[in-house]
Structure formats: structure tokens, C-alpha cells
Amino acid sequence: MEQSLIEFRLTRAEALVLFDWLVRFDASDATMTLDKAEQKVLWLLEGALEKRLVEILAPNYDDILAEARRDVSASMGE
């Protein structure tokens, strides 16, 4: 299979929400049902987000994440 790159865009709020979900999923027993390829892709995605999101190191990360969740929900009309 040809190895071409696929790029996509997320808002910072969307990236924070996705990152938090990936971290929680990775820490759960649900990862036991993944095959090696699925696990690798999730780790790659989590690592790529971790490199870009300085907010995850902020002492008020929980507040930042809560605001990000509100922003994402609001953009869906909720």
C-alpha cells in the first residue's frame, strides 16, 4: 500500500477534547480489544496531539478542558 499522508484540521478546543478522550481510552480496559495496528494509530494520534497542546501542562488544565468541551458542544448547537 502506498504510504501517502492525510492531513486534517481541528480547532484547538476539538484537539483538547480528542486528546483527553484518547488518554482516558488508553488508560481503560477497552484497549485490550484493539489489535496492534489500531493501538499504534491511536498512540500516534495521541502523541501528535501531545506535542502540540501546551495546555495539557497547565495547572488549570481541568478548567481549560471544560471550556473546550463547552466550545465544541456550542459549535454543535447544544
VENURSUL-V891297 format. One record per pair of residues at least 6 apart in sequence whose ideal C-beta (glycine too) atoms are under 6 Angstrom apart, sorted by the first residue. I is the first residue (numbers start at 1). GAP is how many residues later the second one is. If there is no record, write none. Layout:
BEGIN
i:gap
I:GAP
I:GAP
END
This chain:
BEGIN
i:gap
13:55
13:58
13:59
14:58
15:34
16:49
16:52
17:51
17:52
17:55
19:30
19:34
20:45
22:24
55:9
58:6
END
